[in-house]
């Protein structure tokens, strides 16, 4: 089992397959994507080796991320590779939903077992203002299609003051929609420090409101994501809160990240990316890559530096998969 010097064990790998994204979300890529070309990202065989090594060391859940993963034509093949990797029990995908309705059946058939869709507003005009795309209705149809297939669906919404801080609208939707809606605090990133100061909302206040209104906490699983989740008997859906600025947020960290360029990041806001690609080629030995990963884990800090406005290497969320 992969573990760090603080006794945290890592059952969960967030594996980015591309940095490219076709949305221009205000909190991530307001001017659109301008990063490396797709040729810079790991090939399918390299991604397969990453999965195999992490699975051999106790990883049980893999989340495929981006950028926007569906921009890779071989995404169904990558999902199938994850399904065929011994030891992997859960295969999740985070998507902006652009190709969801047309692709979800193929993704599920390939082996997808969980789905996260980014929907930052339920108002079509506001959704377009945030993302740059008038696609809300089509994305919501994709969510319905996913639920009809029996897939567990989580919705990610970055909660921003003055932009989409309309809890009542989201709660009304959850009355009849059986998804987990995860609100995410705005986090400071290197490319947009002012955005955090202008739009950050501490979700601790929302947590207290939910508790007062009868929402009840859910026990967190060992391979669960970072959200504190809540349920209510009068709602079909659940709520999750991702509060990176809360006390002890990092004590339950159970996930590692590998970027589309093959770099291991011990933290979303870490100072170093450890290059794994030399050990992902055909002539490399699996035990050598395992040793590199285990050595790197010895350098994982107890917590991120967000409280000191230290955002590490991260330029925007697309470069590391969130």
Buried (B, 14 or more C-beta within 10 A) or exposed (E): EBBBEEEBBBBBBBBBBBBBBBBBBBBBBBEEBEBBEBEEBBEBEBBBBBBBBBBBBEBBBBBBBBBBBBBBEEBBBBBBBBBEBEEBEBBBBBBBBBBBBEBBEEBBEBBBBBBBBBBBBBBEEBBBBBBBBEBBEBBBEBBEBBBEBEBBBBBBBBBBEEBBEBBEEBBEBBEEBEBBBBBBBBBBBBBBEEBBEEBBBEBBEBBEEBEEEEBEEBEBEEBBBBBBBBBBEEBEBBBBBBBBBBEEBBEEBBBBBBBBBBBBBBBBBBBBBBBBBEBBEEEBEEEEBBEBBEEBBEEBBEBBBBEEEEBBBBBBBBBBBB
